[in-house]
Amino acid sequence: MKNVTIKLETINDVKNFVSAVTAFECDFDIVADRYVVDAKSIMGIFSLDLSKPLDLHINTDDEKEISAVLKAISAVLVSE
């Protein structure tokens, strides 16, 4: 499992993000405060406060898949 921080600032960011993660087999969760939503659910994401960075949990131990996911969502990653 890998945890990263993302920032979804526009509707297009959310749409492109959901499209990117839906292409992968593994599960993704977005954690915001005490809420956890499926990152493949556009409605779930819009129920969160998008003015703040969000924690993305990539639920796989496959390093190649994690690398591919990070590359696919690089536009919304927050550098730490």
PDB file as gemmi writes it, atoms N, CA and C in Angstrom:
CRYST1    1.000    1.000    1.000  90.00  90.00  90.00 P 1                      
ATOM      1  N   MET A   1       0.847  -1.185   0.000  1.00  0.00           N  
ATOM      2  CA  MET A   1       0.000   0.000   0.000  1.00  0.00           C  
ATOM      3  C   MET A   1       0.884   1.237   0.000  1.00  0.00           C  
ATOM      4  N   LYS A   2       0.451   2.234  -0.728  1.00  0.00           N  
ATOM      5  CA  LYS A   2       1.189   3.503  -0.819  1.00  0.00           C  
ATOM      6  C   LYS A   2       0.215   4.637  -0.569  1.00  0.00           C  
ATOM      7  N   ASN A   3       0.645   5.620   0.203  1.00  0.00           N  
ATOM      8  CA  ASN A   3      -0.171   6.804   0.474  1.00  0.00           C  
ATOM      9  C   ASN A   3       0.506   8.026  -0.122  1.00  0.00           C  
ATOM     10  N   VAL A   4      -0.276   8.834  -0.852  1.00  0.00           N  
ATOM     11  CA  VAL A   4       0.228  10.077  -1.433  1.00  0.00           C  
ATOM     12  C   VAL A   4      -0.807  11.173  -1.210  1.00  0.00           C  
ATOM     13  N   THR A   5      -0.375  12.403  -1.366  1.00  0.00           N  
ATOM     14  CA  THR A   5      -1.278  13.547  -1.224  1.00  0.00           C  
ATOM     15  C   THR A   5      -1.592  14.092  -2.612  1.00  0.00           C  
ATOM     16  N   ILE A   6      -2.883  14.355  -2.837  1.00  0.00           N  
ATOM     17  CA  ILE A   6      -3.315  14.900  -4.117  1.00  0.00           C  
ATOM     18  C   ILE A   6      -4.125  16.175  -3.884  1.00  0.00           C  
ATOM     19  N   LYS A   7      -4.235  16.978  -4.926  1.00  0.00           N  
ATOM     20  CA  LYS A   7      -5.036  18.208  -4.873  1.00  0.00           C  
ATOM     21  C   LYS A   7      -5.869  18.250  -6.144  1.00  0.00           C  
ATOM     22  N   LEU A   8      -7.186  18.211  -5.974  1.00  0.00           N  
ATOM     23  CA  LEU A   8      -8.123  18.264  -7.098  1.00  0.00           C  
ATOM     24  C   LEU A   8      -8.787  19.629  -7.071  1.00  0.00           C  
ATOM     25  N   GLU A   9      -8.331  20.528  -7.946  1.00  0.00           N  
ATOM     26  CA  GLU A   9      -8.765  21.922  -7.880  1.00  0.00           C  
ATOM     27  C   GLU A   9      -9.918  22.255  -8.813  1.00  0.00           C  
ATOM     28  N   THR A  10     -10.077  21.511  -9.899  1.00  0.00           N  
ATOM     29  CA  THR A  10     -11.122  21.831 -10.867  1.00  0.00           C  
ATOM     30  C   THR A  10     -11.963  20.588 -11.168  1.00  0.00           C  
ATOM     31  N   ILE A  11     -13.079  20.818 -11.814  1.00  0.00           N  
ATOM     32  CA  ILE A  11     -13.929  19.698 -12.234  1.00  0.00           C  
ATOM     33  C   ILE A  11     -13.161  18.797 -13.196  1.00  0.00           C  
ATOM     34  N   ASN A  12     -12.377  19.412 -14.077  1.00  0.00           N  
ATOM     35  CA  ASN A  12     -11.574  18.611 -15.012  1.00  0.00           C  
ATOM     36  C   ASN A  12     -10.528  17.791 -14.299  1.00  0.00           C  
ATOM     37  N   ASP A  13      -9.937  18.326 -13.226  1.00  0.00           N  
ATOM     38  CA  ASP A  13      -8.982  17.542 -12.425  1.00  0.00           C  
ATOM     39  C   ASP A  13      -9.650  16.275 -11.897  1.00  0.00           C  
ATOM     40  N   VAL A  14     -10.861  16.423 -11.367  1.00  0.00           N  
ATOM     41  CA  VAL A  14     -11.587  15.276 -10.814  1.00  0.00           C  
ATOM     42  C   VAL A  14     -11.910  14.279 -11.922  1.00  0.00           C  
ATOM     43  N   LYS A  15     -12.422  14.775 -13.037  1.00  0.00           N  
ATOM     44  CA  LYS A  15     -12.780  13.901 -14.161  1.00  0.00           C  
ATOM     45  C   LYS A  15     -11.562  13.134 -14.677  1.00  0.00           C  
ATOM     46  N   ASN A  16     -10.458  13.830 -14.883  1.00  0.00           N  
ATOM     47  CA  ASN A  16      -9.243  13.183 -15.387  1.00  0.00           C  
ATOM     48  C   ASN A  16      -8.669  12.209 -14.367  1.00  0.00           C  
ATOM     49  N   PHE A  17      -8.735  12.564 -13.086  1.00  0.00           N  
ATOM     50  CA  PHE A  17      -8.236  11.688 -12.032  1.00  0.00           C  
ATOM     51  C   PHE A  17      -9.040  10.384 -11.987  1.00  0.00           C  
ATOM     52  N   VAL A  18     -10.363  10.499 -11.992  1.00  0.00           N  
ATOM     53  CA  VAL A  18     -11.215   9.297 -11.944  1.00  0.00           C  
ATOM     54  C   VAL A  18     -10.971   8.428 -13.181  1.00  0.00           C  
ATOM     55  N   SER A  19     -10.826   9.041 -14.340  1.00  0.00           N  
ATOM     56  CA  SER A  19     -10.516   8.284 -15.558  1.00  0.00           C  
ATOM     57  C   SER A  19      -9.196   7.530 -15.421  1.00  0.00           C  
ATOM     58  N   ALA A  20      -8.204   8.190 -14.851  1.00  0.00           N  
ATOM     59  CA  ALA A  20      -6.884   7.572 -14.700  1.00  0.00           C  
ATOM     60  C   ALA A  20      -6.916   6.389 -13.745  1.00  0.00           C  
ATOM     61  N   VAL A  21      -7.533   6.558 -12.572  1.00  0.00           N  
ATOM     62  CA  VAL A  21      -7.504   5.460 -11.587  1.00  0.00           C  
ATOM     63  C   VAL A  21      -8.437   4.318 -11.966  1.00  0.00           C  
ATOM     64  N   THR A  22      -9.483   4.601 -12.728  1.00  0.00           N  
ATOM     65  CA  THR A  22     -10.402   3.541 -13.151  1.00  0.00           C  
ATOM     66  C   THR A  22      -9.711   2.542 -14.073  1.00  0.00           C  
ATOM     67  N   ALA A  23      -8.660   2.964 -14.738  1.00  0.00           N  
ATOM     68  CA  ALA A  23      -7.933   2.086 -15.656  1.00  0.00           C  
ATOM     69  C   ALA A  23      -7.129   1.007 -14.925  1.00  0.00           C  
ATOM     70  N   PHE A  24      -6.982   1.126 -13.621  1.00  0.00           N  
ATOM     71  CA  PHE A  24      -6.183   0.169 -12.852  1.00  0.00           C  
ATOM     72  C   PHE A  24      -7.072  -0.806 -12.092  1.00  0.00           C  
ATOM     73  N   GLU A  25      -6.548  -2.015 -11.878  1.00  0.00           N  
ATOM     74  CA  GLU A  25      -7.284  -3.073 -11.183  1.00  0.00           C  
ATOM     75  C   GLU A  25      -7.367  -2.848  -9.672  1.00  0.00           C  
ATOM     76  N   CYS A  26      -6.358  -2.241  -9.079  1.00  0.00           N  
ATOM     77  CA  CYS A  26      -6.308  -2.135  -7.615  1.00  0.00           C  
ATOM     78  C   CYS A  26      -7.348  -1.146  -7.097  1.00  0.00           C  
ATOM     79  N   ASP A  27      -7.555  -1.207  -5.791  1.00  0.00           N  
ATOM     80  CA  ASP A  27      -8.514  -0.310  -5.142  1.00  0.00           C  
ATOM     81  C   ASP A  27      -7.810   0.960  -4.676  1.00  0.00           C  
ATOM     82  N   PHE A  28      -8.559   2.054  -4.671  1.00  0.00           N  
ATOM     83  CA  PHE A  28      -8.058   3.351  -4.231  1.00  0.00           C  
ATOM     84  C   PHE A  28      -9.057   3.944  -3.255  1.00  0.00           C  
ATOM     85  N   ASP A  29      -8.561   4.527  -2.181  1.00  0.00           N  
ATOM     86  CA  ASP A  29      -9.411   5.242  -1.235  1.00  0.00           C  
ATOM     87  C   ASP A  29      -8.890   6.661  -1.104  1.00  0.00           C  
ATOM     88  N   ILE A  30      -9.819   7.611  -0.985  1.00  0.00           N  
ATOM     89  CA  ILE A  30      -9.442   8.993  -0.674  1.00  0.00           C  
ATOM     90  C   ILE A  30      -9.912   9.264   0.736  1.00  0.00           C  
ATOM     91  N   VAL A  31      -8.975   9.763   1.548  1.00  0.00           N  
ATOM     92  CA  VAL A  31      -9.271  10.060   2.943  1.00  0.00           C  
ATOM     93  C   VAL A  31      -9.195  11.569   3.138  1.00  0.00           C  
ATOM     94  N   ALA A  32     -10.279  12.119   3.682  1.00  0.00           N  
ATOM     95  CA  ALA A  32     -10.344  13.550   3.978  1.00  0.00           C  
ATOM     96  C   ALA A  32     -10.976  13.678   5.356  1.00  0.00           C  
ATOM     97  N   ASP A  33     -10.193  14.123   6.309  1.00  0.00           N  
ATOM     98  CA  ASP A  33     -10.646  14.207   7.701  1.00  0.00           C  
ATOM     99  C   ASP A  33     -11.118  12.830   8.145  1.00  0.00           C  
ATOM    100  N   ARG A  34     -12.380  12.696   8.479  1.00  0.00           N  
ATOM    101  CA  ARG A  34     -12.882  11.401   8.943  1.00  0.00           C  
ATOM    102  C   ARG A  34     -13.645  10.636   7.867  1.00  0.00           C  
ATOM    103  N   TYR A  35     -13.644  11.135   6.649  1.00  0.00           N  
ATOM    104  CA  TYR A  35     -14.364  10.516   5.554  1.00  0.00           C  
ATOM    105  C   TYR A  35     -13.436   9.712   4.656  1.00  0.00           C  
ATOM    106  N   VAL A  36     -13.925   8.563   4.204  1.00  0.00           N  
ATOM    107  CA  VAL A  36     -13.191   7.724   3.264  1.00  0.00           C  
ATOM    108  C   VAL A  36     -14.132   7.423   2.103  1.00  0.00           C  
ATOM    109  N   VAL A  37     -13.699   7.734   0.880  1.00  0.00           N  
ATOM    110  CA  VAL A  37     -14.523   7.448  -0.299  1.00  0.00           C  
ATOM    111  C   VAL A  37     -13.698   6.670  -1.316  1.00  0.00           C  
ATOM    112  N   ASP A  38     -14.389   5.942  -2.159  1.00  0.00           N  
ATOM    113  CA  ASP A  38     -13.774   5.204  -3.256  1.00  0.00           C  
ATOM    114  C   ASP A  38     -13.278   6.224  -4.283  1.00  0.00           C  
ATOM    115  N   ALA A  39     -11.995   6.177  -4.600  1.00  0.00           N  
ATOM    116  CA  ALA A  39     -11.416   7.161  -5.523  1.00  0.00           C  
ATOM    117  C   ALA A  39     -11.904   6.968  -6.960  1.00  0.00           C  
ATOM    118  N   LYS A  40     -12.576   5.862  -7.240  1.00  0.00           N  
ATOM    119  CA  LYS A  40     -13.124   5.638  -8.572  1.00  0.00           C  
ATOM    120  C   LYS A  40     -14.557   6.169  -8.684  1.00  0.00           C  
ATOM    121  N   SER A  41     -15.048   6.792  -7.615  1.00  0.00           N  
ATOM    122  CA  SER A  41     -16.409   7.320  -7.583  1.00  0.00           C  
ATOM    123  C   SER A  41     -16.386   8.844  -7.697  1.00  0.00           C  
ATOM    124  N   ILE A  42     -16.813   9.343  -8.840  1.00  0.00           N  
ATOM    125  CA  ILE A  42     -16.809  10.793  -9.054  1.00  0.00           C  
ATOM    126  C   ILE A  42     -17.765  11.479  -8.073  1.00  0.00           C  
ATOM    127  N   MET A  43     -18.893  10.857  -7.787  1.00  0.00           N  
ATOM    128  CA  MET A  43     -19.851  11.442  -6.834  1.00  0.00           C  
ATOM    129  C   MET A  43     -19.266  11.442  -5.422  1.00  0.00           C  
ATOM    130  N   GLY A  44     -18.560  10.380  -5.071  1.00  0.00           N  
ATOM    131  CA  GLY A  44     -17.923  10.326  -3.757  1.00  0.00           C  
ATOM    132  C   GLY A  44     -16.896  11.433  -3.590  1.00  0.00           C  
ATOM    133  N   ILE A  45     -16.111  11.666  -4.625  1.00  0.00           N  
ATOM    134  CA  ILE A  45     -15.091  12.714  -4.562  1.00  0.00           C  
ATOM    135  C   ILE A  45     -15.736  14.092  -4.420  1.00  0.00           C  
ATOM    136  N   PHE A  46     -16.834  14.329  -5.153  1.00  0.00           N  
ATOM    137  CA  PHE A  46     -17.489  15.633  -5.065  1.00  0.00           C  
ATOM    138  C   PHE A  46     -18.182  15.849  -3.719  1.00  0.00           C  
ATOM    139  N   SER A  47     -18.309  14.805  -2.923  1.00  0.00           N  
ATOM    140  CA  SER A  47     -18.897  14.974  -1.586  1.00  0.00           C  
ATOM    141  C   SER A  47     -17.858  15.464  -0.567  1.00  0.00           C  
ATOM    142  N   LEU A  48     -16.602  15.541  -0.988  1.00  0.00           N  
ATOM    143  CA  LEU A  48     -15.515  15.956  -0.089  1.00  0.00           C  
ATOM    144  C   LEU A  48     -15.218  17.449  -0.243  1.00  0.00           C  
ATOM    145  N   ASP A  49     -14.499  17.993   0.720  1.00  0.00           N  
ATOM    146  CA  ASP A  49     -14.033  19.379   0.653  1.00  0.00           C  
ATOM    147  C   ASP A  49     -12.788  19.417  -0.226  1.00  0.00           C  
ATOM    148  N   LEU A  50     -12.956  19.858  -1.462  1.00  0.00           N  
ATOM    149  CA  LEU A  50     -11.855  19.853  -2.426  1.00  0.00           C  
ATOM    150  C   LEU A  50     -10.952  21.073  -2.313  1.00  0.00           C  
ATOM    151  N   SER A  51     -11.208  21.935  -1.339  1.00  0.00           N  
ATOM    152  CA  SER A  51     -10.339  23.097  -1.164  1.00  0.00           C  
ATOM    153  C   SER A  51      -9.054  22.720  -0.424  1.00  0.00           C  
ATOM    154  N   LYS A  52      -9.009  21.514   0.122  1.00  0.00           N  
ATOM    155  CA  LYS A  52      -7.837  21.045   0.868  1.00  0.00           C  
ATOM    156  C   LYS A  52      -7.206  19.860   0.152  1.00  0.00           C  
ATOM    157  N   PRO A  53      -5.919  19.626   0.379  1.00  0.00           N  
ATOM    158  CA  PRO A  53      -5.293  18.412  -0.166  1.00  0.00           C  
ATOM    159  C   PRO A  53      -5.955  17.168   0.432  1.00  0.00           C  
ATOM    160  N   LEU A  54      -5.930  16.092  -0.343  1.00  0.00           N  
ATOM    161  CA  LEU A  54      -6.554  14.830   0.047  1.00  0.00           C  
ATOM    162  C   LEU A  54      -5.505  13.731   0.100  1.00  0.00           C  
ATOM    163  N   ASP A  55      -5.717  12.755   0.959  1.00  0.00           N  
ATOM    164  CA  ASP A  55      -4.814  11.601   1.031  1.00  0.00           C  
ATOM    165  C   ASP A  55      -5.365  10.495   0.147  1.00  0.00           C  
ATOM    166  N   LEU A  56      -4.538  10.009  -0.772  1.00  0.00           N  
ATOM    167  CA  LEU A  56      -4.915   8.900  -1.644  1.00  0.00           C  
ATOM    168  C   LEU A  56      -4.187   7.655  -1.173  1.00  0.00           C  
ATOM    169  N   HIS A  57      -4.944   6.601  -0.912  1.00  0.00           N  
ATOM    170  CA  HIS A  57      -4.369   5.324  -0.516  1.00  0.00           C  
ATOM    171  C   HIS A  57      -4.465   4.386  -1.721  1.00  0.00           C  
ATOM    172  N   ILE A  58      -3.316   3.956  -2.210  1.00  0.00           N  
ATOM    173  CA  ILE A  58      -3.249   3.020  -3.334  1.00  0.00           C  
ATOM    174  C   ILE A  58      -3.094   1.630  -2.717  1.00  0.00           C  
ATOM    175  N   ASN A  59      -4.119   0.814  -2.835  1.00  0.00           N  
ATOM    176  CA  ASN A  59      -4.161  -0.470  -2.134  1.00  0.00           C  
ATOM    177  C   ASN A  59      -3.616  -1.615  -2.984  1.00  0.00           C  
ATOM    178  N   THR A  60      -2.303  -1.624  -3.155  1.00  0.00           N  
ATOM    179  CA  THR A  60      -1.612  -2.706  -3.838  1.00  0.00           C  
ATOM    180  C   THR A  60      -0.173  -2.736  -3.346  1.00  0.00           C  
ATOM    181  N   ASP A  61       0.436  -3.898  -3.435  1.00  0.00           N  
ATOM    182  CA  ASP A  61       1.853  -4.015  -3.081  1.00  0.00           C  
ATOM    183  C   ASP A  61       2.724  -4.171  -4.318  1.00  0.00           C  
ATOM    184  N   ASP A  62       2.118  -4.129  -5.495  1.00  0.00           N  
ATOM    185  CA  ASP A  62       2.831  -4.276  -6.757  1.00  0.00           C  
ATOM    186  C   ASP A  62       3.518  -2.944  -7.108  1.00  0.00           C  
ATOM    187  N   GLU A  63       4.833  -2.923  -6.967  1.00  0.00           N  
ATOM    188  CA  GLU A  63       5.599  -1.685  -7.193  1.00  0.00           C  
ATOM    189  C   GLU A  63       5.448  -1.147  -8.621  1.00  0.00           C  
ATOM    190  N   LYS A  64       5.338  -2.037  -9.605  1.00  0.00           N  
ATOM    191  CA  LYS A  64       5.161  -1.596 -10.994  1.00  0.00           C  
ATOM    192  C   LYS A  64       3.824  -0.894 -11.166  1.00  0.00           C  
ATOM    193  N   GLU A  65       2.789  -1.446 -10.542  1.00  0.00           N  
ATOM    194  CA  GLU A  65       1.469  -0.823 -10.650  1.00  0.00           C  
ATOM    195  C   GLU A  65       1.451   0.523  -9.932  1.00  0.00           C  
ATOM    196  N   ILE A  66       2.080   0.597  -8.765  1.00  0.00           N  
ATOM    197  CA  ILE A  66       2.163   1.868  -8.026  1.00  0.00           C  
ATOM    198  C   ILE A  66       2.866   2.918  -8.873  1.00  0.00           C  
ATOM    199  N   SER A  67       3.954   2.536  -9.508  1.00  0.00           N  
ATOM    200  CA  SER A  67       4.701   3.455 -10.379  1.00  0.00           C  
ATOM    201  C   SER A  67       3.825   3.949 -11.532  1.00  0.00           C  
ATOM    202  N   ALA A  68       3.080   3.036 -12.142  1.00  0.00           N  
ATOM    203  CA  ALA A  68       2.207   3.404 -13.253  1.00  0.00           C  
ATOM    204  C   ALA A  68       1.091   4.342 -12.782  1.00  0.00           C  
ATOM    205  N   VAL A  69       0.537   4.081 -11.599  1.00  0.00           N  
ATOM    206  CA  VAL A  69      -0.508   4.940 -11.048  1.00  0.00           C  
ATOM    207  C   VAL A  69       0.049   6.337 -10.807  1.00  0.00           C  
ATOM    208  N   LEU A  70       1.211   6.421 -10.168  1.00  0.00           N  
ATOM    209  CA  LEU A  70       1.803   7.726  -9.863  1.00  0.00           C  
ATOM    210  C   LEU A  70       2.079   8.521 -11.138  1.00  0.00           C  
ATOM    211  N   LYS A  71       2.496   7.832 -12.181  1.00  0.00           N  
ATOM    212  CA  LYS A  71       2.743   8.508 -13.454  1.00  0.00           C  
ATOM    213  C   LYS A  71       1.422   9.013 -14.041  1.00  0.00           C  
ATOM    214  N   ALA A  72       0.366   8.191 -13.951  1.00  0.00           N  
ATOM    215  CA  ALA A  72      -0.929   8.545 -14.534  1.00  0.00           C  
ATOM    216  C   ALA A  72      -1.582   9.730 -13.819  1.00  0.00           C  
ATOM    217  N   ILE A  73      -1.312   9.879 -12.514  1.00  0.00           N  
ATOM    218  CA  ILE A  73      -1.958  10.956 -11.753  1.00  0.00           C  
ATOM    219  C   ILE A  73      -0.988  12.070 -11.391  1.00  0.00           C  
ATOM    220  N   SER A  74       0.132  12.132 -12.054  1.00  0.00           N  
ATOM    221  CA  SER A  74       1.181  13.094 -11.706  1.00  0.00           C  
ATOM    222  C   SER A  74       0.696  14.549 -11.710  1.00  0.00           C  
ATOM    223  N   ALA A  75      -0.298  14.866 -12.514  1.00  0.00           N  
ATOM    224  CA  ALA A  75      -0.786  16.248 -12.604  1.00  0.00           C  
ATOM    225  C   ALA A  75      -1.437  16.729 -11.317  1.00  0.00           C  
ATOM    226  N   VAL A  76      -1.941  15.812 -10.484  1.00  0.00           N  
ATOM    227  CA  VAL A  76      -2.634  16.213  -9.269  1.00  0.00           C  
ATOM    228  C   VAL A  76      -1.855  15.894  -7.999  1.00  0.00           C  
ATOM    229  N   LEU A  77      -0.670  15.320  -8.147  1.00  0.00           N  
ATOM    230  CA  LEU A  77       0.151  15.006  -6.965  1.00  0.00           C  
ATOM    231  C   LEU A  77       0.677  16.278  -6.326  1.00  0.00           C  
ATOM    232  N   VAL A  78       0.686  16.283  -5.013  1.00  0.00           N  
ATOM    233  CA  VAL A  78       1.248  17.396  -4.254  1.00  0.00           C  
ATOM    234  C   VAL A  78       2.671  16.996  -3.887  1.00  0.00           C  
ATOM    235  N   SER A  79       3.648  17.818  -4.263  1.00  0.00           N  
ATOM    236  CA  SER A  79       5.035  17.491  -3.901  1.00  0.00           C  
ATOM    237  C   SER A  79       5.228  17.702  -2.406  1.00  0.00           C  
ATOM    238  N   GLU A  80       5.904  16.744  -1.816  1.00  0.00           N  
ATOM    239  CA  GLU A  80       6.063  16.785  -0.353  1.00  0.00           C  
ATOM    240  C   GLU A  80       7.493  17.050   0.035  1.00  0.00           C  
TER     241      GLU A  80                                                      
END                                                                             
